[in-house]
Amino acid sequence: MPANLPILSMIAFSPLLGVLVLLFLRGDKGRLIKTVGIVTTLIPLILAAWLYVDYNYQGDPLQYKESLDWIKVPLNHEGIQQITSYFFEFKYSLAVDGISLPLVFLTALVSSMAALASVYIKKRWKTYFILFLLLETGMFGVFLAQDLFLFFLFFEITLVPMFFLIGIWGYMNREQAANRFLLYNGLGSAIMLIAFLILVTTAGFNQDPSQTEAIIYYSGDIHTIAHNLLQAPEAYVNQANTPFFMSQGMKWTVFIMLLVAFGIKLPIFPFHTWMLKVHTEAPPAIVMIHSGVLLKMGAYGLIRFGILFFPAEAHQWAWVLALLGVINIVYGALLAMVQKDFKLVLAYSSISHMGIVLLGLAAFNISGLQGAVFQLISHGLISALMFLLVGSIYERTETTQLDRLGGLAKNIPFISGILLIAGMASLGLPGLSGFISEFLAFLGLFENHRVYAIVGTLGIIFTAVYVLRGVLNITFGPKQPSLLQQGMRDARLIEAVPMITLVAFILLLGVYPSVLSQPLQQTIGSLDQLIHSVAGKIGG
């Protein structure tokens, strides 16, 4: 592929090609609409796979950079004679590193598998796939954007399609779930926007050395802001000759705002209640995307903006992240153990598994940070597979209540077998992706916060209890008379393909974790050096 080809823009906006085609199709052409929707998702999947293979593990962690001038707004400012003019400057800037690369591929893979799972959608296929593809574009943009304003724009693009996908195609209480989703995530977005505005107007300054005049740019460039924040306030006030700087108190304020904003998305207890509604009321294909990708945006934001921008504050609050992680793990696991609806079991399981991500981040070392990213990818694959299976079972039984399911292994052996594999991966069986992610996260945490690590391991025990309770009850539990109907069909080809594909990647990550650790190594290593340098200054 040519080196000058804008591969990242092609990945981000290729779903819009499908939107363009769908706009010219009649709404009653159901099969054609579904074909266009599914085939369109394969384009970014192929491009993301090529990107993953072509990524240079030995080079600059930030690769495939694309940057264009986008928004430039002059500002009237008085008080400093040496400065000719000020500008707000936002760029269309994309790039990928070892953290965002696997998340881009995960987004492409889960989106394609969810498009296949959209076979369960029964109405308004044209509108559904238009919103579906818009959502995919937003998700790609979040992981690729290198400008705060661009990141926020893509982040908001995901909210609108998701609101309608839940509210129109969900189950009985879909409108309530959609409203709660929009309320919580809208609140998180508002907090994030305020934090971003503070960052741009304080640490976002940049003076162009090529200009003969003294011109100051206040930009949203992520790396410019990170560089300025790591300097002492006096250093960059004198360097840029500007009165704007971020005091220590303001740093703490913005850090906490970002923690809350992305904590709602993750979600962190007690900001989790909206997620339970979405997991139980949204259609299976949309829950696959929500649990497999959208929740990961919260953790990605914490890493990219919380730790990268404020390593000193994050290091001092490592015990808070560890405590929140333990609460998520134990709380989610305990409530998952007593649920009667299998969808709620999986919803609380997601809360518990996202706690492992927090533990990995709280470790503040290479093992922990790798474990956190491993957990993001692993849980994305496992949860997407689980909700695909839930949709398949519901399609055949019209229930997800555990007391109304049982003995399905005889009727649908293939689906039951895949469910067993997914369950084993979720509880961390060695050889599957769940094991390596949990092992690395707890190994990293044990170095610095042993008490939290020991308490957190209780969640693994609880996970085994609720996973085995739910999965074994569905597959080999007492047979329910209402389900012993003749002709219950096992997985169709369009269902089997995404099931087998997701299982293959779960096995690949469990057996050969280097496929993920290689792109991570350099990015995580540089981040670890940053953390240790800051920790050394604090200790000094």
SULTAGI-V460803 format. One record per residue. N is the residue number from 1. RES is the residue in one small letter. SS is DSSP state (H for helix, E for strand, L for the rest). OMEGA is omega in degrees with one decimal (NA if undefined). D_FIRST is the distance of its C-alpha to the first C-alpha in Angstrom with 1 decimal. Layout:
# SULTAGI-V460803
{{N RES SS OMEGA D_FIRST} {N RES SS OMEGA D_FIRST}}
This chain:
# SULTAGI-V460803
{{1 m L -177.4 0.0} {2 p L -175.8 3.9} {3 a L -176.8 6.4} {4 n L -179.9 8.7} {5 l L -179.8 7.4} {6 p L -173.0 10.3} {7 i H -177.8 9.0} {8 l H 176.5 12.6} {9 s H 178.0 14.3} {10 m H 177.8 12.4} {11 i H -174.5 13.7} {12 a H -170.4 17.1} {13 f H 177.0 17.8} {14 s L 175.1 16.4} {15 p H -179.7 19.8} {16 l H 173.4 21.5} {17 l H 176.6 20.2} {18 g H 177.0 22.4} {19 v H -179.7 25.2} {20 l H 178.7 25.1} {21 v H -177.7 25.4} {22 l H -179.7 28.1} {23 l H -177.6 30.1} {24 f L 178.7 30.8} {25 l L 175.3 31.9} {26 r L -175.5 35.5} {27 g L -178.4 36.5} {28 d L 177.6 38.3} {29 k L -171.8 35.2} {30 g H -177.0 34.8} {31 r H 179.6 32.8} {32 l H 179.4 30.3} {33 i H 179.2 29.9} {34 k H 179.0 29.3} {35 t H 178.9 26.7} {36 v H -179.3 24.8} {37 g H -178.4 25.1} {38 i H -178.0 24.0} {39 v H 179.7 21.0} {40 t H -179.7 19.8} {41 t H 179.6 19.8} {42 l H -179.5 17.5} {43 i H 177.9 14.5} {44 p H 177.3 14.5} {45 l H 178.2 15.4} {46 i H 179.7 12.4} {47 l H 179.2 10.1} {48 a H 177.0 12.7} {49 a H 176.4 12.7} {50 w H 180.0 9.0} {51 l H -178.5 10.0} {52 y H -179.0 13.2} {53 v H -174.6 12.0} {54 d H -176.4 9.7} {55 y L -178.3 12.5} {56 n L -177.1 14.5} {57 y L -176.5 18.1} {58 q L -175.5 19.7} {59 g L 176.2 18.4} {60 d L -179.6 19.5} {61 p L -178.7 20.0} {62 l L -172.8 18.7} {63 q E 178.7 15.0} {64 y E -174.1 12.3} {65 k E 173.8 15.4} {66 e E -177.9 15.9} {67 s E 176.9 19.4} {68 l E 172.4 21.4} {69 d E -172.7 25.1} {70 w E -177.3 26.5} {71 i E 178.2 30.2} {72 k E -174.0 32.8} {73 v E 177.8 36.4} {74 p E -179.8 39.2} {75 l E 173.2 42.0} {76 n L -178.4 45.7} {77 h L -179.4 46.9} {78 e L 173.3 50.1} {79 g L 179.0 51.7} {80 i L -172.7 49.6} {81 q L -175.0 50.4} {82 q L -175.4 47.7} {83 i L -179.5 44.8} {84 t L -176.4 44.1} {85 s E 178.0 42.1} {86 y E 177.0 40.2} {87 f E 161.0 37.1} {88 f E -176.5 35.5} {89 e E 174.6 31.7} {90 f E -177.4 29.0} {91 k E 167.9 25.3} {92 y E -171.6 22.4} {93 s E 178.8 20.8} {94 l E 173.4 18.2} {95 a E 180.0 17.0} {96 v E 175.1 17.0} {97 d L -175.1 19.0} {98 g H 177.3 20.4} {99 i H -177.0 22.8} {100 s H -178.1 20.8} {101 l H 179.0 17.7} {102 p H 178.8 19.9} {103 l H 174.8 21.6} {104 v H 179.1 18.5} {105 f H 177.2 17.8} {106 l H 178.8 21.5} {107 t H -179.9 21.6} {108 a H -177.7 19.0} {109 l H -178.4 20.8} {110 v H 179.0 24.3} {111 s H 178.8 23.6} {112 s H 179.3 22.5} {113 m H 177.6 25.6} {114 a H 176.4 27.8} {115 a H 175.6 26.8} {116 l H 179.1 27.9} {117 a H 178.4 31.1} {118 s H 174.3 31.8} {119 v H -179.3 33.6} {120 y H 179.2 36.6} {121 i L -172.2 36.5} {122 k L -174.3 39.4} {123 k L 171.9 39.5} {124 r L -175.6 37.6} {125 w H -176.8 34.3} {126 k H 178.9 32.8} {127 t H -178.9 33.7} {128 y H -175.6 32.7} {129 f H 173.8 29.1} {130 i H 177.9 28.8} {131 l H 179.5 30.0} {132 f H -177.9 28.0} {133 l H 173.1 24.7} {134 l H 177.4 25.9} {135 l H -180.0 26.8} {136 e H 177.1 23.3} {137 t H 178.9 21.9} {138 g H -179.0 24.6} {139 m H 177.3 23.9} {140 f H -177.5 20.2} {141 g H 179.8 21.4} {142 v H -176.2 24.1} {143 f H -177.7 21.9} {144 l H -172.7 19.4} {145 a E 177.3 22.0} {146 q L 177.8 23.1} {147 d E -175.2 26.1} {148 l H -178.9 29.3} {149 f H 178.1 29.8} {150 l H 176.0 26.3} {151 f H -178.9 26.8} {152 f H 179.5 30.2} {153 l H 178.3 29.0} {154 f H 178.5 26.4} {155 f H -179.9 29.1} {156 e H 178.2 31.6} {157 i H 179.7 29.3} {158 t H -174.1 29.5} {159 l H -173.6 33.3} {160 v H 177.8 34.1} {161 p H -179.2 32.3} {162 m H 178.9 33.5} {163 f H -179.0 37.0} {164 f H 179.0 37.1} {165 l H 175.7 35.4} {166 i H -171.8 38.1} {167 g H -177.6 40.9} {168 i H -172.3 40.4} {169 w H 179.8 39.2} {170 g L -177.4 40.8} {171 y L -166.9 44.1} {172 m L -177.2 47.7} {173 n L -174.4 47.4} {174 r H -178.0 43.9} {175 e H 177.1 45.1} {176 q H 178.4 46.6} {177 a H -179.9 43.5} {178 a H 179.8 41.3} {179 n H 179.6 43.8} {180 r H 176.1 44.0} {181 f H -177.0 40.2} {182 l H -179.0 40.0} {183 l H -177.0 43.1} {184 y H -177.5 41.9} {185 n H 174.5 38.3} {186 g H 176.4 39.5} {187 l H 177.1 41.9} {188 g H 178.9 39.2} {189 s H 178.9 37.0} {190 a H 178.1 40.0} {191 i H 179.3 40.7} {192 m H -179.9 37.1} {193 l H 178.7 37.1} {194 i H 178.8 40.3} {195 a H 179.5 38.9} {196 f H 178.6 35.8} {197 l H 177.1 38.1} {198 i H -179.7 40.2} {199 l H -178.1 37.2} {200 v H -174.1 35.9} {201 t H 176.7 39.4} {202 t H -175.5 40.3} {203 a H -176.1 37.4} {204 g L -175.5 34.8} {205 f E 178.8 36.2} {206 n E -179.5 34.2} {207 q E -176.9 35.6} {208 d L -177.3 33.3} {209 p L -179.2 34.4} {210 s L -178.8 33.2} {211 q L 177.5 35.8} {212 t L 178.3 39.3} {213 e L 178.7 40.9} {214 a L -177.9 41.1} {215 i E -179.9 38.8} {216 i E 176.6 38.1} {217 y E 170.8 35.2} {218 y E -172.2 35.5} {219 s E 176.3 32.0} {220 g L -178.5 30.5} {221 d E -173.9 27.9} {222 i H -173.4 27.9} {223 h H 173.1 27.7} {224 t H 179.8 30.2} {225 i H 179.6 32.6} {226 a H 179.5 32.2} {227 h H -178.6 32.9} {228 n H -178.3 36.0} {229 l H -178.8 37.4} {230 l L 176.7 37.5} {231 q L 173.2 39.8} {232 a L -178.6 43.5} {233 p H -178.2 44.5} {234 e H -176.9 46.6} {235 a H -176.3 43.8} {236 y H 170.2 41.5} {237 v H -179.8 44.5} {238 n H -177.7 45.5} {239 q H -175.6 42.1} {240 a H -179.8 41.2} {241 n L -179.1 44.9} {242 t L -178.8 44.6} {243 p L -175.9 47.1} {244 f L 173.4 44.5} {245 f L -177.6 43.7} {246 m L 178.4 43.5} {247 s L -179.6 46.6} {248 q H 177.9 46.8} {249 g H 177.8 48.3} {250 m H 176.5 45.6} {251 k H 178.8 43.0} {252 w H 179.8 44.7} {253 t H -178.5 45.1} {254 v H 178.4 41.4} {255 f H 179.5 40.4} {256 i H 177.3 42.8} {257 m H 178.5 41.6} {258 l H 177.8 38.0} {259 l H 178.5 39.3} {260 v H -176.8 41.2} {261 a H -179.4 38.4} {262 f H 175.1 35.8} {263 g H 175.3 38.6} {264 i H -177.7 39.4} {265 k H -171.2 35.8} {266 l H -4.2 35.7} {267 p L 174.8 38.7} {268 i L 173.4 41.3} {269 f L 9.4 44.9} {270 p L -178.1 46.8} {271 f L -169.4 44.0} {272 h L -168.7 43.1} {273 t H 179.3 45.3} {274 w H -177.0 42.9} {275 m H 179.3 40.4} {276 l H 178.8 43.0} {277 k H -178.7 43.6} {278 v H -177.8 40.0} {279 h H -177.2 39.5} {280 t H -173.3 42.6} {281 e H -178.9 42.4} {282 a L 176.6 38.8} {283 p L -173.6 37.4} {284 p H -177.7 35.7} {285 a H -179.2 32.1} {286 i H 175.8 32.6} {287 v H 174.7 34.2} {288 m H 179.5 31.3} {289 i H -177.2 29.1} {290 h H -178.4 31.9} {291 s H -175.8 32.7} {292 g H -174.3 29.2} {293 v H -170.8 27.4} {294 l H 178.0 29.7} {295 l H -178.2 32.2} {296 k H 177.8 29.5} {297 m H 177.9 29.0} {298 g H 178.9 32.5} {299 a H 177.8 31.8} {300 y H 178.1 28.5} {301 g H 177.6 30.6} {302 l H 179.2 33.2} {303 i H -171.9 30.9} {304 r H -174.4 28.9} {305 f H -179.6 32.0} {306 g H -175.2 35.0} {307 i H -178.2 34.3} {308 l H -178.9 31.9} {309 f H -172.9 34.2} {310 f L -177.8 37.6} {311 p H -179.7 37.4} {312 a H 179.9 41.1} {313 e H 179.6 42.3} {314 a H 179.2 40.1} {315 h H 179.0 41.5} {316 q H 179.2 45.0} {317 w L 179.3 44.4} {318 a H -179.2 42.9} {319 w H 177.0 46.0} {320 v H 177.4 45.7} {321 l H 178.8 42.2} {322 a H 179.0 43.6} {323 l H 177.8 46.6} {324 l H 177.9 44.6} {325 g H 178.5 42.4} {326 v H 178.1 45.5} {327 i H 178.3 47.0} {328 n H -176.9 43.9} {329 i H -174.3 43.8} {330 v H 179.8 47.5} {331 y H -179.5 48.2} {332 g H -178.0 45.3} {333 a H -179.3 46.3} {334 l H -179.3 50.0} {335 l H 176.2 49.6} {336 a H -177.4 47.1} {337 m H -172.8 49.9} {338 v L -178.5 52.4} {339 q L 177.7 50.3} {340 k L 177.7 51.3} {341 d E -176.3 48.2} {342 f H 176.3 45.1} {343 k H 176.5 42.8} {344 l H 173.8 44.8} {345 v H -179.4 44.6} {346 l H 178.6 40.8} {347 a H 178.1 41.0} {348 y H 175.2 43.2} {349 s H 177.6 41.1} {350 s H 176.8 38.1} {351 i H -179.4 40.4} {352 s H -177.4 41.4} {353 h H 174.6 38.0} {354 m H 173.6 36.8} {355 g H 177.5 39.7} {356 i H 175.9 38.1} {357 v H 179.1 35.2} {358 l H 178.0 37.9} {359 l H 178.2 39.5} {360 g H 177.7 36.3} {361 l H -179.0 35.9} {362 a H 179.9 39.6} {363 a H 179.1 39.3} {364 f L 170.8 37.5} {365 n L -173.8 36.2} {366 i H -178.6 33.1} {367 s H -178.1 34.3} {368 g H -179.7 35.3} {369 l H 175.1 32.2} {370 q H 178.6 30.0} {371 g H 179.4 32.4} {372 a H -179.9 32.1} {373 v H 175.0 28.3} {374 f H -178.8 28.7} {375 q H 177.3 31.4} {376 l H -177.8 29.2} {377 i H -178.4 26.6} {378 s H -179.9 29.3} {379 h H 176.6 31.6} {380 g H 179.1 28.8} {381 l H -175.4 28.2} {382 i H -177.9 32.0} {383 s H 176.3 33.2} {384 a H 177.9 30.8} {385 l H -179.4 32.0} {386 m H -177.3 35.6} {387 f H 169.6 35.6} {388 l H 178.3 34.0} {389 l H 177.0 36.9} {390 v H 178.0 39.3} {391 g H 179.5 38.2} {392 s H 179.4 38.6} {393 i H 179.7 42.1} {394 y H 179.4 43.2} {395 e H -176.5 42.3} {396 r H -174.1 44.6} {397 t H -177.3 47.4} {398 e L 176.2 47.3} {399 t L 170.3 48.0} {400 t L 177.5 46.4} {401 q E -175.7 49.8} {402 l H -179.0 50.3} {403 d H 177.0 53.9} {404 r H 176.9 53.0} {405 l L 178.5 50.3} {406 g L 175.6 51.1} {407 g L -176.8 50.9} {408 l H -178.4 47.7} {409 a H -179.9 46.5} {410 k H -177.6 48.8} {411 n H -177.7 47.6} {412 i L -173.9 43.8} {413 p H -178.4 43.1} {414 f H 179.1 39.3} {415 i H 179.6 39.0} {416 s H 178.3 41.7} {417 g H 177.0 39.9} {418 i H 177.7 36.6} {419 l H 177.5 38.9} {420 l H 178.2 40.4} {421 i H 178.7 37.1} {422 a H 178.4 36.0} {423 g H 178.4 39.5} {424 m H 177.3 39.3} {425 a H -178.3 35.9} {426 s H -179.0 37.5} {427 l L 171.9 40.5} {428 g L 178.0 38.4} {429 l L 177.7 39.0} {430 p L -176.9 37.6} {431 g L 176.6 34.6} {432 l L -169.7 33.2} {433 s H -177.2 31.1} {434 g H -176.6 34.2} {435 f H -174.2 35.9} {436 i H -179.3 33.5} {437 s H 179.2 33.0} {438 e H -179.9 36.7} {439 f H -178.4 37.5} {440 l H -178.8 35.3} {441 a H -179.1 36.6} {442 f H 176.7 40.2} {443 l H 178.4 39.9} {444 g H -178.7 38.7} {445 l H -176.6 41.4} {446 f H 179.6 44.1} {447 e H -171.1 43.8} {448 n H -175.5 44.8} {449 h L -171.4 46.4} {450 r H -177.9 48.1} {451 v H 178.6 50.3} {452 y H 179.5 47.5} {453 a H -179.1 45.6} {454 i H 179.2 48.7} {455 v H -178.9 49.4} {456 g H 179.4 45.8} {457 t H 174.3 45.9} {458 l H 179.4 48.5} {459 g H 178.0 45.8} {460 i H 177.7 44.2} {461 i H 179.2 47.7} {462 f H 179.1 48.0} {463 t H 178.4 44.6} {464 a H -178.3 45.7} {465 v H -174.3 48.8} {466 y H 177.4 47.2} {467 v H -179.6 44.3} {468 l H 177.8 46.6} {469 r H -176.9 49.2} {470 g H -174.7 46.8} {471 v H -178.3 44.8} {472 l H 177.1 47.7} {473 n H -178.4 49.9} {474 i H -173.5 47.4} {475 t H -173.9 46.8} {476 f H 179.7 50.1} {477 g L 179.0 52.5} {478 p L -178.9 55.6} {479 k L 179.7 55.0} {480 q L -178.4 55.5} {481 p H -177.1 57.7} {482 s H -177.5 55.7} {483 l H -178.7 52.5} {484 l L -179.6 54.1} {485 q L -179.7 53.4} {486 q L 173.3 52.5} {487 g L 174.3 49.2} {488 m L -170.3 47.0} {489 r L 175.8 43.7} {490 d L -173.7 41.1} {491 a L 171.4 37.4} {492 r L -177.4 35.9} {493 l H -177.4 32.5} {494 i H 174.1 30.8} {495 e H -176.3 32.5} {496 a H -178.0 32.0} {497 v H 178.3 28.2} {498 p H 177.6 27.7} {499 m H -179.1 30.6} {500 i H -179.3 29.2} {501 t H -179.8 25.7} {502 l H 176.8 27.1} {503 v H -179.9 29.6} {504 a H -179.7 26.9} {505 f H 175.2 25.1} {506 i H 176.9 28.6} {507 l H -179.3 29.4} {508 l H -178.7 26.1} {509 l H 179.1 26.7} {510 g H -177.1 30.4} {511 v H -176.7 30.1} {512 y L -175.9 27.0} {513 p L 178.7 27.0} {514 s H 179.6 24.8} {515 v H 176.1 21.8} {516 l H -175.3 22.7} {517 s H -179.3 24.7} {518 q H 177.4 22.1} {519 p H -179.2 20.0} {520 l H -164.5 23.4} {521 q H -174.0 25.1} {522 q H -179.8 24.2} {523 t H 179.4 24.4} {524 i H 179.7 27.6} {525 g H 178.7 28.9} {526 s H 177.4 28.7} {527 l H 179.1 30.3} {528 d H 177.1 33.0} {529 q H 177.9 33.8} {530 l H -178.4 34.2} {531 i H -177.5 36.5} {532 h H 176.7 38.6} {533 s H 177.5 39.0} {534 v H 179.6 40.3} {535 a H 177.7 42.4} {536 g H 178.1 43.9} {537 k H 179.3 44.9} {538 i H -179.8 46.5} {539 g H 178.1 48.3} {540 g L NA 49.5}}
